[in-house]
Amino acid sequence: MSTTEEPQKLYAAREPVFPKRVYGHFRNLKWAVLIITLGIYYITPWIRWDRGPALPDQAVLLDLAHRRFFFFWIEIWPHEFYFVAGLLIMAGLGLFLFTSALGRVWCGYSCPQTVWTDLFFTVERWIEGDRNARLRLWNGKWDLRKWRLRLTKWSVWLVISVATGGAWVFYFADAPTLLVDLFTGQAAFVAYATVAILTATTFVFGGFMREQVCIYMCPWPRIQAAMMDEHSITVAYRDWRGEPRGRGKEREGMGDCIDCNACVNVCPTGIDIRDGQQLECITCALCIDACDDIMAKVGKPRGLIDYMALTDEANERAGKPKVSVWKHIFRLRTIIYTVLWAGIGVGLTVLLFVRADIDMTVAPVRNPQFVTLSDGSIRNTYDVRIRNMSHDDSDFAISLVADAPLEVTLEGQPGQSVNVALNSTHLQRVYVTAPAGSAAATAERTDFRLWVEDEATTHRAFRDTTFFGRVPQ
């Protein structure tokens, strides 16, 4: 008799996670980080900073239209992108440093996905109730009450999502002006598109995908394995103390774990920390708060679940003294990361304070390479771009230094100076001439240095370039 077997399913439907409310030190720390980070994100575009009448007064502004980045008293120009690159490198090294020292502390406390998901969880508990009430609602039929609660929750989520997208675009334009333009329909299409996209992603990622973003979409859980070692501090379960676990009054020979699942019920990714180190764990430490609360109720010492290094577990099993947390944090790997991170920071700070208020570029015009004038002299043409990064209009004198008798003249200017407005660039065509029969006029090439000097401050900038002559045949 033949039997037919059900084909094995390769995909398991997602089990929704409904974390239980928890109280404790780490939950309070997460509240503090949430309030601070969201406060910085939403408030920063509205902070004013006086830079003068011709410059924007928004403290933090990424001005794409004028290709400028303003951060309080710091102003970054397009040619100074190395500052941005340096900050990105510092951010990467900082992430490596914190991960090697404290595990996925970024993921557990400061990651935007964590912060907004935590905020959405708070709204959900406020409207639908704690874990058991939300589970009953999830499994219940779609009656009027369920529709009312869900629509209320989704409406609050949507308001938060719109505020999230709206706050982001305020970093790219004057916030008060853009706010009025958004409500009056006068803002650019890209502003509305950006708000719509960020609203949709915040609503979906924070409200519905939640832990799936951390588990399946984010690459960092895979990368963190290379950043951590057995000395990294992470959330772990002391199984030597907790096992064998069990419930009931007859607990002779049992461990401290009473198998209450409190640690599982509060986990935002729905894992059981007692199963060991797992990719899904974001080290938010809420399971520590939940377990400590239960241990206090059953009269056991705290720390069954705790922040610890993997080497601590082996040492504790063997009865060895506990290693100081500082010894875990300050070791060769973290010291190297710290030195690199601090070195880049110091370098960027020095560059920021020693940079000049003027900059220039020189582009030789090579079509034609040179021109022979009526008196036999040879003339080369150069496009000089002067960048005035000061907050005042300035006259800039253009001169050259060379071993050969070369003369410089400015197109459209009566003398050797050109006026450049504050915080702007000016393109000036410059002619360099060698007298007929001179060494520069008859040589294939002559190197010289072109100087630009602010006549008010005497700040100077230079570029080395080449003069091409007419070689006799």
C-alpha positions in Angstrom: 0.0 0.0 0.0 1.5 3.3 -1.1 1.5 6.4 1.1 1.9 10.0 0.2 4.0 12.2 2.4 3.5 15.9 2.9 6.3 17.9 1.3 8.5 19.4 3.9 8.0 23.2 4.2 11.1 25.3 3.6 9.6 28.4 5.1 8.1 28.9 8.6 5.6 31.7 9.1 6.8 34.4 11.4 5.7 34.2 15.0 5.0 37.8 16.1 7.0 39.0 19.1 5.1 40.9 21.9 7.7 41.9 24.5 6.4 42.2 28.1 6.9 45.5 30.0 10.0 45.3 32.3 11.5 47.6 34.9 15.1 47.9 36.0 18.4 49.7 35.6 18.9 48.7 31.9 15.4 49.6 31.0 15.9 53.0 32.6 19.1 53.3 30.6 17.3 52.5 27.4 14.6 55.1 28.3 17.4 57.7 28.8 19.1 56.9 25.5 15.8 56.9 23.6 14.8 60.3 25.0 18.2 61.8 24.3 18.6 60.5 20.8 15.1 61.3 19.7 15.5 64.8 21.3 18.7 65.4 19.4 17.1 64.2 16.1 13.9 66.2 16.3 15.3 69.4 18.0 18.7 69.9 16.2 17.3 71.4 12.9 15.5 74.2 14.9 18.7 75.4 16.8 19.8 78.8 15.5 23.4 80.0 15.0 24.3 83.5 13.9 26.9 83.5 11.1 26.2 86.9 9.8 23.7 88.4 7.3 24.8 86.5 4.2 24.9 83.0 5.7 22.2 80.7 7.0 21.5 80.8 10.7 20.6 77.1 11.1 23.1 75.5 13.5 23.3 72.2 11.6 22.6 72.4 7.9 23.6 70.3 4.9 23.1 72.9 2.1 23.1 70.8 -1.0 22.1 73.8 -3.2 25.3 75.7 -2.3 27.3 72.6 -1.6 28.1 73.5 1.9 27.8 71.7 5.3 27.3 73.9 8.4 27.8 72.5 11.9 27.6 75.3 14.5 30.8 77.4 14.0 32.3 74.8 11.5 31.8 75.2 7.8 32.8 72.4 5.4 33.2 73.2 1.7 33.1 70.6 -1.1 36.9 70.4 -1.5 37.1 69.6 2.2 35.3 66.3 1.9 38.2 64.6 3.7 36.6 65.9 6.9 33.4 63.9 6.1 35.5 60.9 5.1 37.5 61.2 8.4 34.3 61.3 10.4 32.9 58.3 8.7 36.1 56.4 9.4 35.9 57.5 13.0 32.3 56.2 13.2 33.4 52.9 11.8 36.3 52.6 14.2 34.1 53.6 17.1 31.6 50.9 16.2 34.5 48.4 16.1 35.8 49.6 19.4 32.4 49.4 21.2 31.6 46.0 19.7 35.0 44.5 20.7 34.7 45.9 24.2 30.9 45.7 24.9 29.4 43.5 22.2 26.4 44.8 20.3 25.8 47.8 22.7 25.1 50.0 19.6 22.4 47.7 18.5 20.8 47.3 21.9 20.6 51.0 22.8 21.4 53.5 20.0 20.6 52.0 16.6 17.8 53.9 14.9 15.9 50.7 14.3 16.1 49.8 18.0 15.1 53.4 19.1 12.1 53.7 16.9 10.9 50.1 17.4 11.1 50.7 21.2 9.0 53.8 20.7 6.5 51.9 18.7 6.4 49.1 21.3 5.6 51.8 23.9 2.7 53.1 21.9 1.4 49.6 21.3 1.5 48.8 25.1 -0.2 52.1 25.8 -3.1 51.4 23.5 -3.5 47.6 23.5 -2.1 46.6 26.9 0.8 44.5 28.0 2.0 41.2 26.5 -0.9 39.0 27.5 -3.5 41.5 26.3 -1.8 41.9 23.0 -1.5 38.2 22.5 -5.3 37.8 23.1 -6.0 40.7 20.7 -3.7 39.1 18.1 -5.5 35.7 18.3 -9.0 37.2 18.6 -11.4 37.9 15.9 -11.6 41.1 14.0 -14.5 42.8 15.9 -15.2 46.5 16.4 -12.9 46.7 19.4 -9.9 45.1 17.6 -10.4 47.5 14.6 -10.6 50.5 16.9 -7.4 49.6 18.8 -5.5 48.7 15.7 -6.5 51.9 13.8 -5.7 54.0 16.8 -2.3 52.4 17.2 -1.5 52.7 13.4 -2.6 56.3 13.5 -0.1 57.2 16.3 2.6 55.2 14.4 1.9 57.2 11.3 2.2 60.5 13.1 5.6 59.4 14.5 6.6 58.3 11.0 5.6 61.5 9.4 7.5 63.5 12.1 10.5 61.3 11.4 10.5 61.9 7.7 9.8 65.6 8.2 12.6 66.1 10.7 15.1 64.5 8.3 14.4 67.0 5.4 14.8 69.9 7.8 18.5 69.1 7.9 18.8 70.0 4.2 17.0 73.4 4.2 16.0 76.2 6.6 13.6 74.4 8.9 11.0 77.2 9.6 10.8 78.1 5.9 10.6 74.5 4.8 7.9 73.7 7.3 5.7 76.5 6.0 6.4 75.4 2.4 5.5 71.8 3.2 2.1 72.8 4.6 1.3 75.4 1.9 2.3 73.1 -1.0 5.2 75.2 -2.1 8.1 72.8 -1.2 10.0 71.0 -3.9 8.9 67.6 -5.0 12.0 66.0 -3.7 11.1 67.2 -0.1 7.6 65.6 -0.3 9.1 62.4 -1.8 11.8 62.2 0.9 9.2 62.6 3.7 6.9 60.0 2.0 9.7 57.4 1.7 11.0 57.9 5.2 7.5 57.8 6.6 6.8 54.5 4.8 10.1 52.9 5.9 9.7 54.0 9.5 6.1 52.8 9.7 6.9 49.4 8.2 10.3 48.8 9.8 9.4 50.0 13.2 5.8 48.9 13.4 5.7 45.6 11.5 9.1 44.2 10.6 10.7 45.0 14.0 13.1 42.2 14.9 13.2 41.0 11.3 15.3 44.0 10.3 17.9 43.1 12.9 17.9 39.4 12.2 17.6 39.3 8.4 18.3 42.7 6.9 21.1 44.2 9.0 24.6 42.9 8.1 26.0 43.8 11.5 25.1 40.6 13.3 27.3 38.7 10.8 30.1 41.2 11.0 30.1 41.4 14.8 31.6 37.9 15.1 34.9 39.2 13.7 34.8 42.1 16.1 34.2 40.1 19.3 36.3 37.6 21.1 36.1 35.6 24.4 37.0 38.8 26.3 34.2 40.9 24.9 31.5 41.9 27.4 28.1 40.6 26.3 24.8 39.4 27.8 25.1 35.7 28.9 23.4 33.1 31.0 25.2 31.4 33.9 24.1 27.9 33.1 26.4 26.4 35.7 24.3 28.2 38.3 20.9 28.0 36.7 20.8 24.3 35.5 19.1 22.1 35.9 16.1 24.4 35.8 12.7 23.6 37.1 9.5 24.8 38.8 7.6 23.9 41.9 8.3 23.5 45.5 10.4 20.4 45.2 13.7 22.0 44.0 16.2 19.9 45.8 19.3 19.7 43.6 17.9 22.2 41.1 19.6 25.3 39.8 18.5 28.9 40.4 16.5 29.1 37.1 12.9 28.4 37.8 12.1 28.2 34.1 9.6 31.1 34.3 10.5 32.4 30.8 10.5 36.0 32.0 13.7 36.5 30.1 12.1 35.2 26.9 8.9 37.3 27.4 10.7 40.6 27.5 13.1 40.0 24.6 12.4 42.3 21.7 13.7 39.6 19.2 11.9 36.7 20.9 15.0 34.5 21.7 15.9 32.5 24.8 19.2 33.8 26.1 19.6 30.5 28.0 20.3 28.8 24.7 23.7 30.5 24.5 25.1 33.2 22.3 22.9 33.9 19.3 23.0 36.1 16.2 19.6 37.5 17.1 20.7 38.9 20.5 21.1 42.7 20.4 22.4 42.8 24.0 19.7 45.2 25.1 19.9 43.6 28.6 16.2 43.7 29.3 16.4 40.0 30.1 18.9 40.9 32.9 16.3 43.2 34.4 13.5 40.6 34.1 15.7 37.8 35.6 17.0 40.0 38.5 13.4 40.8 39.4 12.5 37.1 39.6 15.7 36.2 41.6 14.8 38.9 44.1 11.3 37.4 44.5 12.6 33.8 45.0 15.4 34.9 47.3 18.3 34.2 45.0 21.3 36.5 44.2 21.1 38.6 41.1 23.3 37.9 38.0 21.9 34.6 36.7 21.7 36.5 33.4 24.3 39.3 33.3 26.8 41.3 31.3 29.9 39.1 31.3 32.7 37.8 29.1 32.7 34.3 27.9 36.0 33.6 29.8 34.2 34.6 33.0 31.9 31.7 32.7 34.8 29.2 32.5 36.6 30.9 35.4 33.5 30.9 37.6 32.9 27.2 36.9 36.5 26.5 38.1 36.1 28.7 41.2 38.6 31.3 40.1 38.2 34.9 41.1 36.3 37.2 38.8 38.2 39.2 36.3 37.7 43.0 36.5 35.5 44.5 33.8 38.2 47.0 33.1 40.6 44.3 32.2 38.1 43.0 29.7 37.6 46.4 28.2 41.2 47.6 28.1 43.1 45.0 26.2 45.4 45.1 23.1 42.6 45.1 20.5 40.5 47.9 22.1 43.6 49.9 22.8 44.6 49.8 19.1 41.1 50.8 18.1 41.2 53.7 20.6 44.6 55.0 19.4 43.5 54.9 15.8 40.1 56.6 16.6 41.8 59.3 18.7 44.6 59.8 16.2 42.1 60.5 13.4 40.1 62.8 15.6 43.1 64.8 16.6 44.3 65.0 13.0 40.9 66.3 11.9 40.8 68.8 14.7 44.3 70.2 13.8 43.3 70.4 10.1 40.2 72.3 11.1 42.0 74.9 13.0 45.0 75.4 10.7 43.1 75.5 7.4 43.3 78.9 5.6 40.3 81.1 4.7 41.3 81.1 1.1 41.9 78.3 -1.5 42.7 78.3 -5.2 42.9 76.0 -8.1 44.8 76.5 -11.4 43.8 74.9 -14.6 46.0 75.7 -17.6 44.2 76.3 -20.9 45.9 74.0 -23.4 43.9 74.8 -26.6 46.1 76.4 -27.8 49.0 75.6 -25.6 50.6 79.0 -26.2 50.0 82.1 -28.3 52.7 84.2 -30.0 51.9 87.9 -29.7 52.7 90.5 -32.3 55.9 91.6 -30.5 57.2 87.9 -30.4 56.4 87.3 -26.8 54.8 84.0 -25.7 51.6 83.9 -23.7 50.0 81.1 -21.8 46.4 81.2 -20.4 45.2 79.8 -17.0 41.8 79.6 -15.3 42.3 80.4 -11.6 39.4 79.7 -9.3 39.7 81.6 -6.0 37.6 80.5 -3.0 36.9 83.1 -0.3 35.9 81.1 2.8 36.0 84.2 5.1 32.9 86.2 6.1 34.0 89.4 4.4 34.3 90.5 0.8 38.0 90.7 -0.1 40.4 91.9 -2.7 42.9 89.2 -3.8 46.2 90.0 -5.4 47.5 87.5 -8.0 51.3 87.2 -8.5 53.8 84.7 -9.6 57.3 83.6 -8.6 59.7 82.1 -11.2 63.3 81.9 -12.2 62.4 83.3 -15.6 61.1 86.8 -16.4 57.4 86.1 -16.5 54.6 88.7 -16.3 51.0 88.1 -15.1 47.9 90.0 -16.2 44.2 89.5 -15.4 41.5 89.5 -17.9 38.9 92.2 -17.3 40.8 93.7 -14.4 42.7 97.0 -14.5 45.4 95.8 -12.0 46.6 92.7 -10.3 43.7 92.3 -7.9 40.2 90.8 -8.1 37.4 91.1 -5.6 35.7 88.0 -4.4 32.5 88.1 -2.4 32.4 86.4 1.0 31.7 82.7 1.1 31.9 82.3 -2.7 34.2 81.3 -5.5 35.4 83.4 -8.4 36.8 82.2 -11.7 39.5 84.5 -13.1 41.2 84.1 -16.4 44.9 84.9 -16.0 47.6 85.5 -18.7 51.2 84.7 -18.1 53.6 86.2 -20.7 57.3 85.6 -21.4 59.3 88.3 -23.3 60.4 87.5 -26.9 63.7 85.6 -27.0 63.7 85.0 -23.2 64.6 81.6 -21.7 61.0 80.9 -20.8 59.8 81.9 -24.3 62.1 79.5 -26.1 62.1 76.6 -23.5 59.8 73.7 -23.8 58.5 74.2 -20.2 59.3 76.5 -17.3 57.9 75.7 -13.8 56.6 78.6 -11.7 54.4 79.3 -8.7 51.2 81.3 -8.8 50.2 83.1 -5.6 46.9 84.5 -4.3 47.0 86.9 -1.3 44.1 88.4 0.6 45.1 92.1 0.8 43.2 92.6 4.0 44.4 89.7 6.1 47.6 88.8 4.1 46.6 85.2 4.1 48.1 83.4 1.1 47.6 80.4 -1.1 49.7 79.0 -4.0 49.7 76.4 -6.8 52.6 75.2 -8.8 52.1 75.0 -12.6 54.0 75.1 -15.9 54.7 77.7 -18.6 55.1 76.3 -22.1 57.3 78.2 -24.6 58.0 77.9 -28.3 61.0 75.8 -29.0 63.0 77.1 -32.0 63.1 74.6 -34.9 
